[in-house]
Amino acid sequence: MSHSYYQKQWVRAQESLSDLLSKEIPPEPPKPETDRLTAFQNIATLYIKYLQIFRKLEECYDQIVHPQKRRVLRHVLDGTMGRVLELKNEMVLLEFSEFHYFDDILSDLKLTPNDIEIPIPKYFLNEKAKVLQDREKLLGQILAKMGPPDEDVEEVRMSTEEAIRIVQVHERARQGRLRAKFMREIRLQEERERLAANRGAPTLDNDLAATRIQKMWKGYSVRKRIKKERDDEMVFICMTEPPRHNNVKKNTPQSRQDKTASTRRVIQAEHERDYQKGLVGIKDKLREVEGPDMKETMQDQIRQWFLECRDATGKFPDYPGEDEGGSALIFREKDPAEMEAELQGKAEEKGKKGKKSDKKKDKKKDKKDKKGKKGKKGKGGDEGEEEPGFKMQPSNFLGTVQESNIEYTTVWKERNEEQNFNQKCDSELIKEQKRIEVETEVRTQVDELMREELKNLRLAVDRDKGKGKKGKKGKKSGKKSGKKKKKGKKSGKKSGKKGKKGKKEKDLTPDRTMDSLYEELVREGILVRSQRFTLRDYLGDYSYLGTTLRQADIEPMPSLSDVRQLVALYGVLPLGSPAVHEKSPLIKSLLLAGPRGTGKRSLVHAICSETGANLFDLSAGNIAGKYPGKSGLQMLMHLVMKVGRNLQPSVFYMGDCEKTWMKKVPKTDKTDPKRLKKELPKMLKLFRPEDRIILVGTSRSPFDSEMKALAGVFQKIILIPRPDYASRNLL
């Protein structure tokens, strides 16, 4: 695809986004929706439209090579992704179900089920490919040092007589099979000889025999040629795919598209390097060329301010400190709200004098107002109450999407890029960005100089007027300031005492490096290598009758396609993007429940593969015998949390987690499955929005455990059914 194709696709996505923003942020707040079905239809329609925009933006961000455009795209892509998660949460709160069906909405919008598949952004892995390679290399080195795992093979003990008896049985069976084979061959040979004796000598003519052979061969060759022509015709009219040979280089449209996409990613990296060099070079050039002029202009403006204040008040002004912004505070343009506040302050000062005379009149008016309010209580008493109905929660991502949309409209929508065919960085935009930074640096230097100049001016004025009186006043003020400083110290002590009340996590390994902790967990088998498995490999078809069954008050069984979407929404998207994880509805834990063979563990590996996450295996069977005792368990949880938080994203996996909350553990189970029962809730409380960590459990029989405790630990529970007919057909 060309640059223009992705540019047009970005334009279409932004236009659709503008339409949605006009609906989501109306001039007047909408009234709550009283009909639950209508509310769900509205939210589901928004969800599907945001998904369409999400797919377009993800493809554009992956293939556009312009570095400055990609920054705008990344901002709006994260905002759209977060809004999709928020709308999903709204549907869950409205329907009290994790599974939703959009058959009627898809038919109205003329879309297919493939159009609502959750796309996984490729930048999750592409932008940290080097980190993942280094980590994989380190993991491989540690595993190579450890060598192959020791397999405990149980020795089968038997007596000499039993061994001889087994050998005899197998030898007799071998001889019997060999004897039966010989007898079968003898019988077949005798049968052939008997048939030949009954037939006698052949009476067929040689010419007739040759004709029959020719007839058979010509029929075979013609049938073969016609079959080949039919297959070629079906390929020509695109009814079948052309045959693929392993030894022939692929030249299909799909392979060419993949090759073009990889080439564009290489160009992306080159343009990004040029952009980073341009940031440094253009800033240095601006500092050299425009820096002196900026410095002179600022000094002239500040000197003029000194003189104006001296003429107006009779003394030089106080220079704003660094914390207040320095000279930038003087020349900052005030907002309309600040201007109104100033005008109100002046009006209040003027009105203080006339307040005493107007007090009596105000009291009379207040009495009349109170009487009027008492009369209106029956009519307007319910204005403070909220109207019944469904209303969406405030969004954390609409502001981000709106900012990105404004930036696109002001900077990129009407920008002429005819001369930038290769889509390299725009130096003019870099100048606008870096000019502000250079101005800030120059202003800091000017502030230091002008403070000294103001100090010298004051000294010169004091010298002219006489130093005696001013010196005494200065001492008094110095004493007062000294007292203030002492007060400040006291307040600092108080604040320090308050800070001690908050508990901090104890670092049990302050002297150890992260590499040593990582190696220890790998050696103990806690941190394991995840298998390469993507969500695309988890095959399953869409449920086409979900809406119809729900309208008939029948709860449909979720399909594997629904499961795949939920894992993408709850597990993959939040872990992949830090910006999305901080603001989206926080999901700390996820339970995959279903019968054996439905792909629960494969989905855990898919989460790790799609996000590049570390996999910590906390299953009862895996940690049995490791880090024994109470202190050992504390050390295990500390190591897992510390390494997982520093090398995020991380996935904490628990297999057969129903055993942890079982009422009665079988006596034959020696893995101590209840070991983490009290530690898991404590660990989940330590998960913060900025920590991209998730606890994922799998269970074949969650009904065997205490459901209240299990549901208290796992925030989301996803039922994975057996494949239906459509999914089995795909498999």
Secondary structure, 3 states (H helix, E strand, C coil): CCHHHHHHHHHHHHHHHHHHHHHHCCCCCCCCECCHHHHHHHHHHHHHHHHHHHHHHHHHHHHCCCHHHHHHHHHHHHHHHHHHHHHHHHHHHHHCCCCCCCHHHHHHHCCCHHHHCCCCCCHHHHCCHHHHHHHHHHHHHHHHHHCCCCCCCCCCCCCHHHHHHHHHHHHHHHHHHHHHHHHHHHHHHHHHHHHHHHHCCCCCCHHHHHHHHHHHHHHHHHHHHHHHHHHHHHHHCCCCCCCCCCCCCCCCHHHHHHHHHHHHHHHHHHHHHHHHHHHHHHHHHHHHHCHHHHHHHHHHHHHHHHHHHHHHHCCCCCCCCCCCCHHHHCCCCCCHHHHHHHHHHHHHHHHCCCHHHHHHHHHHHHHHHHHHHHHHHHHHCCCCCCCCCECCCCCCCHHHHHHHHHHHHHHHCCCCCCCCCCCCCCHHHHHHHHHHHHHHHHHHHHHHHHHHHHHHHHHHHHHHHCHHHHHHHHHHHHHHHHHHHHHHHHHHHHHHHHHHCCCCCCCCCCCCCHHHHHHHHHHCCCEECCCCCCHHHCCCCCCCCHHHHHHCCCCCCCCHHHHHHHHHHHHHHHHHCHHHHHHCCCCCEEEEECCCCCCHHHHHHHHHHHHCCEEEECCHHHHCCCCCHHHHHHHHHHHHHHHHHHCCCEEEEECCHHHHHECCCCCCCCCCHHHHCCHHHHHHHCCCCCCCEEEEEEECCHHHECHHHHHHHCCEEEECCCCCHHHHHHC
